[in-house]
Amino acid sequence: MVREFYCAVLEARDFAEPSMEVAVRNVPITFSPDELARFLNFERDLTAFPNLPLIEEGWPTKSEVFQTMLGEDTTILDGSYMIHGQLRPFWRIMHLILCSTIDLKKHTTELSYDRAEFMYLVVVWGLPVDMTSYIYPSVLVEALKTDVQISLTYRVLLIEFLHAMMVPEGANEPKAVPLGAINKTTLSKSLPRHAER
């Protein structure tokens, strides 16, 4: 269902628009930051990042971001990813929390610079974020990369969003979303505590 959604987004080609009309399994859907906010049940902050451009002056350098997350002795290469296992413990946990539902295949292996910079701005700078304005263009960019080799980012969120929009399940699709590593660990620790009560 999510792959069909990404294909429908790719066919829409209205990437410059702040909203797009797509159809998944013959169900018309409006996909936009406002629709995501309505689905997630929160008010958007239009004065938060990434809605307002930040001034370039004082923007963190790539070396600041890498050294904060990996250590002072880190060598920075152009276009490089951070390896999840090499992150400092705090950043490893932050990456798991942020990315376990975004990218189920890569959240324990690699961290793109864009995502690292995002975490740096939110955690180190305390920058308020309008998450729907962050998610919407990420989905559009991911749609341009859709092929059988890549993982479909925001899969869990999009499945729930599509269900809320009344898109029917396919006969051969699993009925439950598989638990990611962080969810399995949390579930395994919370079940015994719940049984004690």
VENDA-V506935 format. One record per backbone hydrogen bond with DSSP energy under -1.0 kcal/mol. NH is the residue of the N-H (numbers start at 0). CO is the residue of the C=O. If there is no record, write none. Layout:
nh=(NH/NH)
co=(CO/CO)
//
This chain:
nh=(4/5/6/7/8/9/10/11/12/16/19/21/23/26/28/30/35/36/37/38/39/41/47/48/50/58/64/65/66/67/68/69/70/73/79/81/83/85/86/87/91/92/93/94/95/96/97/98/99/102/106/108/109/110/115/116/117/118/119/120/121/122/123/124/126/129/130/134/135/138/139/140/141/142/143/144/153/157/158/159/160/161/162/163/164/165/166/172/183/184/185/186/187/188/189/190/193/194/195)
co=(0/1/2/3/4/5/6/7/8/13/30/28/26/23/21/19/31/32/33/34/35/36/44/127/47/55/60/61/62/63/64/65/66/70/76/110/108/82/83/68/87/88/89/90/91/92/93/94/95/98/102/105/105/81/111/112/113/114/115/116/117/118/119/119/120/48/128/130/131/134/135/136/137/138/139/141/101/153/154/155/156/157/158/159/160/162/161/169/179/180/181/182/183/184/185/186/189/190/191)
//
